[in-house]
Amino acid sequence: MQNTIITYPRELDIIFHTLIQHNLKPVIVGGFVRDSLLHITSKDIDVEVYNLSNYEQLEKILHPFGKINSVGKSFGVCKLSYKGLDIDFSMPRHDSKVGNTHTDFHIQTYSHLTFQEAASRRDFTINAIGYDIKTQKLLDPYHGIDDLEHKILRVVDEKKFGEDPLRVLRAMQFCARFELQISPSLLFLAKKMVQQHIFLYLPKERIFTEFEKLFIKAKKTSLGLLFLQQIGGCEYFCPSIQHWEKKLYALDTILEKRMEFFFTLLYFDISQEKMLHFCHKFTNDKKLLQAITLLHSHIHIFSSLKQQDITTKTLYHIANEVCIKDIVLLNQALKLNETILQDIEIKAKELGIWTQKLPPLLQGRDLIEYGLTPSKAFQKILKDAYEAQMDGKFHSIEGAKKWLEEYLLL
């Protein structure tokens, strides 16, 4: 694997050639190299450029190739949009901790760091592999390739790792996504960091991102959560380990990966008040929180149903409250109400309400045809009409209008 040639978009060759002509050394780093070695397609390309005099020299060389975004200048990062690609070019750097939070670091770029020196700031050995464009050779000072081959997640520098609380959650999602064993030293270090209440110093947006990667990208979300449990992190994120095996199985087998499903499954057995308390540790997104609340409040809606209760009227009313498909998927994953789920799915699909509620037959324009003017009474009439439609009192627009005439005593 040491002599593997990394495949990257060849549109970048002209940029790399230009950098080399200026006696600079471009090295592809980070996740792109790791994913390439694992035969995983990656869109994010990070390039460290060695032997630069300063950041302005990098900007000047890259400027002819496209739009440059210097938002990362304080980190020595120059973002370039080129032929549909977004590439981060950066100077080698060292990070020094100056506070407790994830962002409390002093960044210092250097002109003549070696790759080994620059890579020492990386979190894991599998992320500290580089690919030298000029020599077409892999650079692996911390034996990340061996760790990939043996499926081990190991830190590069324990002191630097311990300075960044986010890295514990990165370990959580990496061990699950790539099905890696946690090295004993990483396990010990992560436990120690959790005991120092590190998660209190992380912004919820960054916490959410790591859990999103865990759920969306990993085949076995359970591996990450088991690591979190092992290091004592569940107290902060998962208040109840009751039904723990059921939750882990559900998160691994749910047929659709959506974050509202993740939180609903993780917190299905606690009160809505507690659920929202813990969800707020991850996000303030009102739309997402509303979606989670809706699913959480309806996840047991099938519990009281028996075979004879799966009527058209019942399903119409359920579909008016929540997406039936979503509740079926959640129940399937949790192995709840298994005896009736297939019948519910078949009937809901037949009625056209598997993913939507019953379309109302009577509209506001129909009321206007009967001489009514828009008012607050409109809403009550339309609501009563929709209830009547769900109760099966009419099934066509003609029947709806007849019902309306009787309703209005015309």
N, C-alpha and C positions, 0 to 999 in steps of 0.2 A: 504493500500500500504506500510505502514511502516514495516510490517513483511514479505514483499516480499523477496523471495530468488532469487538472481540474478544468472542467468544461464551463466556460463563462460566455456571455453574449459577445460575439466577435466584433460587434459594432464598437466595442470599447478598445479594440486594438490600436486604432489611430491615436486615442488619448494616451494609452500606455506607451506607445512608441514615442510620442512627443515628450512625455515625462522622462523616458530613458535618454532621449537626445539631450535633455538638460542635466544629465548626469544624476538623475534621481532614481530611486528604487521603489517602484510601486509593488505593494504586497496586498493581495486579497486576504482579509482576515475575518475572524468571527464565524457567525452562523452559516454563511454561504459556504465556507470550506467544510465545516462539519456536515452540513446537509448533503453536499456533493459527495463526500466520502460514504454517506449512508444511502446514496442514490435517491435523495429526496429533492424535488424541485424547490428552489428558493428564489424569491424575487428581490430580496433585500441584499444589496451588494455594498460592502464596506471595504474601502481601500486605504491602507496607511501608506503615506509617501515619506520615504526616508531621504535624508541629506538635504532637506529644505533649509534655506536660510531663515525664512520667516513665513508667516501665514499669507502675507501679501504676494509673495512669489507664487504660491499655489493658486491664488485667485487669478493672477495675471495669466498664468499658463492655461488655466481652464476656461477663461472668459470667452475665447473664440468658439468654444464647443456648445455653448448654450446658456440658458438662464441659470445664474448662480444665486443661491440663497445662503446668506452669511449669518442666519439666525443662530447657528452653532459656533460662531467665531470664538466665543469665550472658552469653548471646549476644543478649539483647534479644528473644528469640523466645517467643511465647505460642501454644501449640498448642490449637486449639479443635475439638472433635467436634460437628458440627451437621448433623442430618438425614442421617446416613450419610456426611457429608463430613468429611475431615480437612484443616483449613486452618492454615497457619502465618502468624500475624500477627507482624510485627516492627517494631522501631524502626530507623530509618536508622543505619548504624554505619560505623566505620572499623576495619580490622584492622592490627595492627602486629606484625611478626615479633620474637620474643624468644628464639628458639632454633633448633635444626636440624630438628626433626621437624615433621610435618604439623600437630600440635596446639599447637605452641609459638607461639601468637599472643596478643597482648593485645587484647581486644575493648573498644571504647569506643563507646557509643551517644550520639547527639546529638539534641536536640530540633528543631533548625532547619536541618539540612543540606538543600541543594537535591538534586534527584534526580540531577543530574550528579555532584555530589560523592559521593553515596552509591553510585552505580553505578560509580565509579572502582575499587572493590574487586573488581568482577566479573572473571572470568578472560578471557572472550571477548566481543567486541562483540555477537555474536548472543545472548548471555545478559544483555546490559546494556540491554535494551529494556523499557520499562514501559508500562502502560496506565492512564491516569488515569480513574478511575471517574466522577468528577463531570463532566469535560469530554468524556469519551469520545474522547480523543485518545491516540495513541501518543507516548511520550517516547523519543527516540532520539539522545542526545547524542554517541554514538560511532559512528554510522552503521552499526549492526548490520543494519538492514533492507537497505541496499545490499549488505552482505557476504552476507546470505542470498540475495539475488537473483543475485549473481555467484558464489555458491557458494565463498566464501573464508572460511577460519578465521583470524581475526586477534585478537591480544591487545588488551586495553584499556590496560593499563599494564605495560610491560615490567619495571619494577623490582618491582612488587607480584607479578607473575606468577612472577618468579624466586625469590620467597620461599617458594613452596609447591610442593614436589616432586610432589604428587599431580596438579597441573595438566598435567604432561607426559602422564600416562596418560589424563587427561580429553581432551586433544587427540587422543590415539590413538583413543579410542572415538568422539569426535564426528566426526572426519574420515571415519570409516568409516560411521557411522550415517546421516549426512546427505550423504555423498559430496562432501566439501568439499576444495578445494585448500588446502594449508598455505601461508600467506604466507611470503615469504623471511625476514622478521624473526623470525617464530615458529620457523621451522626452525633458524635460527642460534642463537636463544636456547635451544631445546630441546637442541641438540647440546652447547652449553656447560654446561647443567645436568647432562646425563648424564655428562659428563667429570668432574663433581664428585661422582660416585657417589651421586646423590640417592636412588636407590631403597633404599639401605641404611637410610634414615631413615623409611621408610613402614611402617606396620603391615600385616601380610599380609592382614588382613581388607579393608582399603581397596584393596589391589592386586587381590585377588580380585574385588571388586565392579566395578572398572573393566573387567577382562577379561571378566567375566560380561556386562556391558552390551555390550561389543564383540561377543561371540559370539552372544548371544541376540537383540540388537536390530538389529544391522547385517546388511544383505543381503550385503555383501562384507566379511567379517572380514579378508580379505587386505589391504585398504587400510590398516587400522590397524597390522597387523604389518609392512607395507612401510614405513610411517612410522617404526615402532620400529626397524627395520633401518637406515633412513636416518640416524637420529640416534645410532646406536651402542648402542641399548638391548637388542639381541638377546643380547649376551654374558651379560647378567644373567638373562634369562628363557628363551632358546632356545639351548642349548649347541651344537646342530648345525644348520647350514644346508644340510647334505646333504639331498637330496630336497626342497629348499625349495619349488620350484614345485609339486611333487606335494602337499605339505602345504597350501599356500595354496589350491590347487584343491579339495582335500578339505574344508577348513574352510568354503569358500564353498558347496559343493554337498551336503554331508551333509544327509540328509532330515529328521533330527531334531536339534534344538538342545538338547543336554544337556551339562553341564560335564564329565562323565566322558568324553564323546566328544571334547570340545575337547582335553583333556590327552592322551588316548590318541593322537589324530591328530598332535598337536604333537610327541610324544615316541616315536612308534611305532618309530623306528629306533635307539634307544639302549637300553642295558641297563636292567633294572628298578631296579637300585641307583641309577643316575644319574637315571632318571625320577623316583623318589621324592625324591631330593635336591632336584630343581628344583620338584616339586609342593609341597614343604614351604615354598617361598618364597611360596606362594599361600594355603595352608590347613593347618589341623591337624585338619580334619573327618575322623574315622576312617572313617565310613561312606562318604564320597566317595572317600577314598584306597583303601579296599578295593575299591570299584567300579572305579576306574581300574586298580588292580593286576590285577584279574581280567581285564578287557578287554585290557590290555597283554600279559598272559601268554598270551592265546589268539588274538591278532589274526592270527597266522600259522598257525592250526590247520588251515586249508584248503590250505595251500601244498603239502603232500605228497599231497593227494587227486587222483585222476584220476577220469574219468567212471565207471569200473567200481567205484570205491571208495565211491560214494555209496549205501551200503546202509542198510537200516533199522537194523541193529545199530550201525553206525558213528554214525549220526545220533542214535540214542538215547543213546549214550555221550557224544557231544559236548554234547547238550542237558542232560545231567546235570551237566556242568561249568560251562556258560555259556549265556546266552541266544543262540540261533542267529540270531535277527533282528538283534541288536546287532552281532554279528560280520559278518554279511552287509552291513549298512549301512556299517560301517567299511571293509570290503573294497571295496565299490562306490565309496565316496568316494575311496579311494586307488588305485582301478583295479588291484586285486590279484586274482588268480585269477578273472578275469572270465568265463572259458569255462564255469565250473561253478556260478557263483553262482545263476543262474536255476533250474537243476535242484535245487540244495540248497533253495532257497526253496519250490519246488513240492512237493517230497517232504516237507519239514518241515511244511508246512501240511496236507498229506494225513494225516500221522501225528499231527497235533494238538500238535506240539512246536515250533512257530514261535516262541512267546513263553514257553514253560514246558517243564519237563522232563516226562518220562513219569510220569503218576500211578501210584504203586505199588498193585498189586492186593492184596497181602498186608499186613495191618495187625496191630498188637499184639493187638487183640481176637480175631483169628483164632487166634493162638498160645494165648491163654487158653482158647479153646474146646477146644483139644487138651490141656488140663490143665497147660499150662506156667504157671509163676508169673513175674511180672516180675523180671528180673535182668539182669546184664551180658550174659548169653548172648543175650538178646532182640535186642540191637542187631546181633550177628553174624548171627543167623538172618535178620533182616529185610534186612540188607545183602546176604547171599548170595542171598536170594529176589529182591531187586531186580536184582542182577546177572543171575540166571537169566532174569528177565522181559525184560531188555534184550537178552539173547542169544537171545530167541525160544523159550525152552523151555516157556512157557505164555502164553496170551493171554486167559484168563478167570479168574474167581475159582474156578471149579470146577477148572480146570487148575492154579491156584496151590495149592489145597488138596491135590490129588493129588501135586504136586511136594513139598509139605511133608511129606506122609506118607512118601514115599520118603526124603526128607532125614532124617526122624526115625526111619526104619526101623520104621515102624508096620505 
